[in-house]
Amino acid sequence: MNDINKGTRIELVRRIIMAAAVMLGIGFIGYVAPAMITLEWVDFAREQAGELESPYGFITEEDKRLAALPLEEYIAEITGGKTLNLDPGQWGDFFQQVYLASSGQYVGSTYGDRISDMDKRWYFSPEEKSVQVFFRPDELPASSWGLSRHLDTVYLSLINQNGVSYIESIYWDYTDPYNRPYNQPPARMLYPLRTAGVAVLIAGIILALALPRRRPEAGDIAYRAGSITAGDFVGLMLFGVFLALPVLISEGSTQVFGDLWIITVVMIFMASFGVMVLYANGWHASYRLKLLPEGLFRTTFKGVDQYYYSDISSVEEVLLVYPKWFLWAFRILMLFALLTGKGASTSTAGPYLLAESASYAGLLVKNRDGRPLYIWYADQMGNVILPGYEQVINECRQRGIVYNDEPRVVQGFMYMK
């Protein structure tokens, strides 16, 4: 019997690898850097002159007061005393490179690729306002600069031959999507694991496909390879799409259980159908039915089931439908999504209608000890997916076993029967 069942478990392992690759790949691709520090060159003389400029033509008394202050007093009032003097010898070149990037001279700066794409649009003029340069906290002495919490702000100053230069540094906590500035950092910085996620996804799928397959032997009754491949594709699509939706909606894979957690719960429930499809598909891929002189032998990754002709009492046609509790769970989910307004009720209605109307044709081989053997040979469209199933009917009838061609409805799932 070990030879009969040899190589069946590899089909379950194959689906586990594919599902794990999709889950890890989406998690890595959607992972958002937990924090960022922005550095922006500040020309206080230009900022003070801008106090008397307004696109709406409305100048307040406070604006006039700030514009009338001496420059040093203006700087002191704007910075609020949150300034940090840096060593010119250690930080002089750093200041220069940040200045070039922040003032729009991207090509000439080492940090020209750390500017938001939104700040590089054609209508933006760096001559009117400088832009933010993005850094990870571990790239700077953030803690010694006093930058550790959301919106911590410090003005870095450096004395050079032109006087005193200033850079505004701000700490941004990205764990909450609502904390992020409108101008997002470059994708490679915002999503640092995106390349790794794509690599994991591709490597996992390739590994799963490269695993050896058990070929049907002469006389084996097995499911069509085409239907199994299509099932794997559908399962991965269901699993991947519904797993990725909360990541997109919550703007990060570590943010999925934040304020919009109910959407995540609904989408995980929907993604579970993809897991069920993959599991069932692994069961079908490992399925072999052998008609030996002494009886029927069914092998799957669950093991070998033996049904001797002398123990079989009857064979009858059956129709498989999903259990009522399963359909009720769908109805409750749709109602909950409709009442809360946070779930996508239309995304659950389609699968529910398909599940409610689905039925699969098969045979029920009854054993005298009460053990049933279900042989599912047609899908919900009536297409034969298990060629050669008629051999079971013919063999049993030749041996005088009762055959009932009137279909009886049973509830459950294919891989459970």
C-alpha positions as CSV (number, residue, x, y, z in Angstrom):
1,M,0.0,0.0,0.0
2,N,2.9,2.3,0.5
3,D,3.7,2.1,-3.2
4,I,0.1,3.0,-4.0
5,N,0.2,6.1,-1.9
6,K,3.8,7.1,-2.7
7,G,4.2,10.7,-3.7
8,T,0.8,12.0,-2.8
9,R,1.7,14.3,0.1
10,I,3.9,16.4,-2.3
11,E,0.7,17.9,-3.8
12,L,-0.3,19.3,-0.4
13,V,3.2,20.6,0.2
14,R,3.1,22.3,-3.2
15,R,-0.1,24.3,-2.3
16,I,1.3,25.2,1.1
17,I,4.4,26.6,-0.5
18,M,2.4,28.6,-3.0
19,A,0.1,30.0,-0.4
20,A,3.0,30.9,1.9
21,A,4.8,32.6,-1.0
22,V,1.8,34.7,-1.8
23,M,1.2,35.6,1.9
24,L,4.8,36.5,2.6
25,G,5.2,38.2,-0.7
26,I,2.2,40.5,-0.1
27,G,3.4,41.1,3.4
28,F,6.8,42.2,2.3
29,I,5.6,44.2,-0.7
30,G,3.1,46.1,1.4
31,Y,5.5,46.7,4.4
32,V,5.9,50.4,5.1
33,A,8.9,51.9,6.7
34,P,7.9,52.7,10.4
35,A,9.4,56.2,10.5
36,M,11.1,58.8,8.3
37,I,13.0,62.0,9.0
38,T,12.7,64.9,6.6
39,L,15.4,67.6,6.2
40,E,14.5,70.8,4.5
41,W,16.8,73.8,3.8
42,V,15.4,76.9,5.3
43,D,16.1,80.4,4.0
44,F,14.7,82.5,6.8
45,A,15.2,85.8,4.9
46,R,13.0,84.5,2.2
47,E,10.5,83.1,4.7
48,Q,10.2,86.4,6.5
49,A,9.7,88.3,3.2
50,G,6.9,85.8,2.5
51,E,5.0,86.8,5.6
52,L,3.6,89.8,3.7
53,E,2.6,87.7,0.7
54,S,-0.7,85.8,0.6
55,P,-2.4,84.1,-2.4
56,Y,-5.8,85.3,-1.0
57,G,-4.7,88.9,-0.4
58,F,-5.3,88.6,3.3
59,I,-2.5,89.7,5.7
60,T,-3.0,89.4,9.4
61,E,-1.5,91.6,12.2
62,E,0.6,88.7,13.2
63,D,2.1,88.4,9.7
64,K,2.9,92.1,9.8
65,R,4.5,91.8,13.3
66,L,6.7,88.9,12.2
67,A,7.8,90.7,9.0
68,A,8.9,93.7,11.0
69,L,11.1,91.8,13.4
70,P,14.9,91.8,13.0
71,L,16.0,88.6,11.2
72,E,17.7,87.1,14.3
73,E,14.5,87.7,16.4
74,Y,12.4,86.2,13.6
75,I,14.6,83.1,13.5
76,A,14.4,82.7,17.3
77,E,10.6,83.1,17.3
78,I,10.0,80.6,14.4
79,T,12.4,78.0,15.8
80,G,11.2,78.4,19.3
81,G,14.7,77.8,20.6
82,K,14.7,74.3,19.1
83,T,18.1,74.7,17.4
84,L,21.1,72.5,17.4
85,N,24.5,73.8,16.3
86,L,26.6,71.2,14.3
87,D,30.3,71.0,13.7
88,P,31.2,72.4,10.3
89,G,34.1,70.1,9.9
90,Q,31.9,67.0,10.4
91,W,28.6,68.2,8.8
92,G,29.7,70.8,6.3
93,D,29.5,68.5,3.2
94,F,26.3,67.0,4.5
95,F,24.7,70.4,4.7
96,Q,25.8,71.3,1.2
97,Q,24.4,68.1,-0.3
98,V,21.0,68.6,1.5
99,Y,20.9,72.2,0.3
100,L,21.4,71.1,-3.3
101,A,18.7,68.5,-3.1
102,S,16.3,70.6,-1.2
103,S,16.7,73.6,-3.5
104,G,15.9,71.5,-6.6
105,Q,19.4,70.8,-7.8
106,Y,18.9,67.1,-7.7
107,V,21.5,66.0,-10.3
108,G,24.3,67.7,-8.4
109,S,23.4,66.3,-5.0
110,T,24.2,62.9,-3.4
111,Y,20.6,63.0,-2.0
112,G,18.9,63.9,-5.3
113,D,17.1,60.6,-5.3
114,R,15.6,61.1,-1.9
115,I,13.0,63.7,-3.0
116,S,9.3,62.9,-3.3
117,D,8.0,62.4,-6.8
118,M,5.2,64.8,-5.9
119,D,7.8,67.5,-5.4
120,K,9.3,67.0,-8.8
121,R,6.2,67.7,-10.8
122,W,6.4,70.3,-13.5
123,Y,4.3,73.0,-11.8
124,F,6.5,73.0,-8.7
125,S,9.2,75.7,-8.4
126,P,12.0,75.1,-6.0
127,E,12.9,78.8,-6.3
128,E,9.8,79.7,-4.3
129,K,10.0,77.0,-1.7
130,S,12.5,74.3,-0.8
131,V,11.5,70.6,-0.7
132,Q,12.0,67.8,1.9
133,V,14.8,65.3,1.7
134,F,13.9,61.9,3.2
135,F,16.1,59.8,5.5
136,R,15.6,56.7,7.7
137,P,16.2,57.4,11.4
138,D,19.0,54.9,11.5
139,E,20.9,56.9,8.8
140,L,21.1,59.9,11.2
141,P,21.9,60.5,14.9
142,A,18.2,61.0,15.4
143,S,18.2,60.3,19.2
144,S,21.0,62.7,19.9
145,W,19.3,65.3,17.8
146,G,16.1,64.9,19.9
147,L,14.1,63.2,17.2
148,S,12.2,60.1,18.4
149,R,8.5,60.9,18.4
150,H,6.0,62.0,15.8
151,L,6.5,65.6,14.7
152,D,9.5,66.1,16.8
153,T,11.2,69.2,15.2
154,V,14.7,70.5,15.5
155,Y,16.4,73.2,13.4
156,L,20.0,72.2,12.6
157,S,22.4,75.1,12.2
158,L,25.9,75.3,10.8
159,I,28.2,78.4,10.7
160,N,30.1,78.8,7.4
161,Q,31.7,81.5,5.4
162,N,28.2,82.7,4.2
163,G,26.9,83.0,7.8
164,V,24.5,80.6,9.5
165,S,22.7,77.9,7.5
166,Y,19.6,76.2,8.8
167,I,17.9,72.8,8.1
168,E,14.5,71.9,9.5
169,S,14.4,68.3,10.6
170,I,11.1,66.6,11.4
171,Y,10.4,63.0,12.7
172,W,7.4,61.3,11.1
173,D,5.8,58.2,12.6
174,Y,4.6,56.1,9.6
175,T,2.9,53.4,11.6
176,D,-0.3,55.4,11.5
177,P,-1.2,56.3,7.8
178,Y,-2.8,59.5,9.0
179,N,0.5,60.8,10.3
180,R,2.3,60.8,7.0
181,P,2.9,64.0,5.0
182,Y,1.2,64.5,1.7
183,N,4.4,64.1,-0.2
184,Q,5.5,60.5,0.2
185,P,9.2,59.5,0.0
186,P,10.5,57.5,-3.0
187,A,9.0,54.0,-3.2
188,R,12.3,52.3,-2.5
189,M,12.4,54.1,0.9
190,L,8.7,53.9,1.7
191,Y,8.5,50.2,0.8
192,P,12.0,48.9,1.7
193,L,11.0,45.2,1.4
194,R,9.2,45.5,-1.9
195,T,12.0,43.9,-4.0
196,A,12.4,41.1,-1.4
197,G,8.6,40.5,-1.5
198,V,8.6,40.1,-5.3
199,A,11.6,37.8,-5.0
200,V,9.9,35.6,-2.4
201,L,6.7,35.5,-4.4
202,I,8.5,34.4,-7.6
203,A,10.9,32.0,-5.9
204,G,8.0,30.3,-4.0
205,I,5.9,29.8,-7.1
206,I,8.9,28.5,-9.0
207,L,9.8,26.1,-6.2
208,A,6.2,24.8,-6.0
209,L,6.1,24.2,-9.7
210,A,9.5,22.5,-9.7
211,L,8.5,19.9,-7.2
212,P,8.2,16.4,-8.7
213,R,4.7,15.3,-9.8
214,R,3.3,11.8,-9.5
215,R,2.3,10.6,-12.9
216,P,-0.8,8.4,-13.3
217,E,0.0,4.8,-13.8
218,A,-1.8,2.4,-16.2
219,G,-5.3,1.9,-15.0
220,D,-5.4,4.9,-12.7
221,I,-8.5,7.0,-12.6
222,A,-7.3,10.6,-11.9
223,Y,-8.6,14.1,-12.3
224,R,-7.7,16.1,-15.4
225,A,-4.4,18.1,-15.1
226,G,-6.0,21.1,-16.9
227,S,-8.8,21.4,-14.3
228,I,-6.2,21.1,-11.5
229,T,-4.1,23.9,-13.0
230,A,-7.1,26.1,-13.5
231,G,-8.1,25.4,-9.9
232,D,-4.7,26.4,-8.6
233,F,-4.9,29.7,-10.5
234,V,-8.3,30.5,-9.2
235,G,-7.3,29.6,-5.6
236,L,-4.2,31.8,-5.8
237,M,-6.1,34.7,-7.3
238,L,-8.8,34.5,-4.6
239,F,-6.3,34.2,-1.8
240,G,-3.9,36.9,-3.2
241,V,-6.5,39.5,-4.2
242,F,-8.5,39.4,-0.9
243,L,-5.3,39.3,1.1
244,A,-3.9,42.3,-0.7
245,L,-7.0,44.4,-0.5
246,P,-6.7,45.3,3.3
247,V,-3.0,46.1,2.7
248,L,-3.9,48.6,0.0
249,I,-6.9,50.0,1.9
250,S,-4.9,50.4,5.2
251,E,-1.8,51.6,3.3
252,G,0.6,49.1,4.8
253,S,0.8,45.4,5.8
254,T,1.4,46.2,9.5
255,Q,-1.5,48.6,9.5
256,V,-4.2,46.1,8.5
257,F,-5.6,45.8,12.1
258,G,-5.8,49.5,12.8
259,D,-9.0,51.6,12.5
260,L,-10.2,49.6,9.4
261,W,-9.8,46.2,11.1
262,I,-13.3,45.2,10.1
263,I,-12.4,45.3,6.4
264,T,-9.4,43.1,7.2
265,V,-11.6,40.6,8.9
266,V,-14.0,40.5,6.0
267,M,-11.2,40.2,3.4
268,I,-9.5,37.4,5.4
269,F,-12.7,35.5,5.4
270,M,-13.0,35.9,1.7
271,A,-9.3,34.9,1.3
272,S,-10.0,31.7,3.2
273,F,-12.0,30.5,0.2
274,G,-8.8,30.7,-1.8
275,V,-7.1,28.5,0.8
276,M,-10.0,26.0,0.6
277,V,-9.7,25.9,-3.2
278,L,-5.9,25.2,-2.9
279,Y,-6.5,22.5,-0.3
280,A,-9.2,20.9,-2.4
281,N,-7.0,21.1,-5.5
282,G,-4.2,19.4,-3.7
283,W,-6.6,16.6,-2.7
284,H,-7.7,16.3,-6.3
285,A,-4.1,16.4,-7.6
286,S,-3.1,13.5,-5.3
287,Y,-6.3,11.5,-6.0
288,R,-5.9,8.1,-7.7
289,L,-8.6,5.5,-8.0
290,K,-7.5,1.9,-8.8
291,L,-9.8,-0.9,-9.7
292,L,-8.0,-4.1,-8.6
293,P,-9.4,-7.6,-8.7
294,E,-10.3,-7.6,-5.0
295,G,-11.8,-4.1,-4.8
296,L,-11.5,-0.3,-5.1
297,F,-8.5,1.6,-3.7
298,R,-8.6,5.4,-3.4
299,T,-5.3,7.2,-2.6
300,T,-4.9,10.9,-1.6
301,F,-2.5,12.8,0.6
302,K,-4.8,11.7,3.5
303,G,-3.9,8.0,2.9
304,V,-5.3,4.9,1.2
305,D,-9.0,3.9,1.5
306,Q,-9.8,0.2,0.7
307,Y,-13.2,-1.0,-0.4
308,Y,-13.5,-4.7,-1.2
309,Y,-16.2,-5.7,-3.6
310,S,-17.5,-8.3,-1.1
311,D,-18.1,-5.5,1.4
312,I,-19.9,-3.0,-1.0
313,S,-23.7,-3.0,-0.6
314,S,-24.6,-0.5,-3.3
315,V,-23.6,2.3,-5.6
316,E,-25.8,5.4,-6.1
317,E,-25.7,8.8,-7.9
318,V,-25.4,11.9,-5.6
319,L,-25.3,15.7,-5.9
320,L,-23.0,17.6,-3.5
321,V,-24.1,21.1,-2.3
322,Y,-22.5,23.4,0.3
323,P,-23.8,22.9,3.9
324,K,-26.4,25.2,5.2
325,W,-24.2,26.6,8.0
326,F,-21.7,27.7,5.3
327,L,-24.4,29.6,3.4
328,W,-25.7,31.1,6.6
329,A,-22.2,32.4,7.4
330,F,-22.2,34.1,4.1
331,R,-25.6,35.7,4.8
332,I,-24.5,37.0,8.2
333,L,-21.3,38.4,6.7
334,M,-23.2,40.3,4.0
335,L,-25.7,41.7,6.6
336,F,-22.9,42.8,8.9
337,A,-21.1,44.5,6.0
338,L,-24.3,46.2,5.0
339,L,-25.2,47.5,8.5
340,T,-21.7,48.7,9.4
341,G,-21.0,50.2,6.0
342,K,-17.3,49.3,6.5
343,G,-17.3,46.0,4.5
344,A,-17.7,45.5,0.8
345,S,-21.1,43.8,0.6
346,T,-21.0,43.6,-3.2
347,S,-17.7,41.6,-3.0
348,T,-19.4,39.0,-0.8
349,A,-22.7,38.8,-2.7
350,G,-21.2,37.4,-5.9
351,P,-19.4,34.4,-4.2
352,Y,-22.5,33.8,-2.1
353,L,-24.7,33.4,-5.2
354,L,-22.2,31.1,-6.8
355,A,-21.9,29.0,-3.6
356,E,-25.7,28.8,-3.2
357,S,-26.2,27.5,-6.7
358,A,-23.2,25.2,-6.9
359,S,-23.7,21.4,-7.1
360,Y,-21.3,18.6,-8.0
361,A,-22.2,15.2,-9.4
362,G,-20.7,12.0,-8.0
363,L,-21.1,8.4,-7.0
364,L,-21.6,7.1,-3.4
365,V,-20.1,3.7,-2.9
366,K,-21.7,2.3,0.3
367,N,-19.8,-0.2,2.4
368,R,-21.5,-2.7,4.7
369,D,-19.6,-1.3,7.7
370,G,-21.1,2.2,7.1
371,R,-18.0,3.7,5.4
372,P,-18.9,5.8,2.4
373,L,-16.7,6.4,-0.7
374,Y,-17.6,9.5,-2.7
375,I,-16.3,9.7,-6.2
376,W,-16.9,13.2,-7.7
377,Y,-16.8,13.1,-11.4
378,A,-18.5,16.4,-12.7
379,D,-18.1,20.0,-11.8
380,Q,-21.0,22.6,-11.2
381,M,-21.2,23.1,-15.0
382,G,-21.8,19.4,-15.6
383,N,-18.3,18.9,-17.2
384,V,-16.7,15.5,-16.5
385,I,-13.5,16.1,-14.5
386,L,-12.8,12.5,-13.7
387,P,-12.6,10.5,-16.9
388,G,-13.0,6.8,-16.5
389,Y,-15.4,7.0,-13.5
390,E,-17.9,4.8,-15.5
391,Q,-15.5,1.8,-14.9
392,V,-16.6,1.8,-11.3
393,I,-20.3,1.6,-12.2
394,N,-19.6,-1.1,-14.8
395,E,-17.4,-3.2,-12.5
396,C,-19.8,-3.1,-9.6
397,R,-22.9,-3.9,-11.8
398,Q,-21.0,-6.9,-13.2
399,R,-20.5,-8.2,-9.7
400,G,-24.2,-7.9,-8.9
401,I,-23.9,-4.8,-6.7
402,V,-27.0,-2.6,-6.6
403,Y,-26.8,0.6,-8.7
404,N,-29.2,3.5,-8.2
405,D,-29.2,6.2,-10.9
406,E,-31.6,8.5,-9.1
407,P,-29.4,11.4,-7.6
408,R,-29.5,12.0,-3.9
409,V,-28.5,15.4,-2.4
410,V,-25.7,15.5,0.2
411,Q,-24.1,18.5,1.9
412,G,-20.4,19.1,2.4
413,F,-17.1,19.8,0.6
414,M,-15.4,17.7,-2.0
415,Y,-12.2,17.0,-0.1
416,M,-14.2,16.1,3.0
417,K,-16.2,13.3,1.3
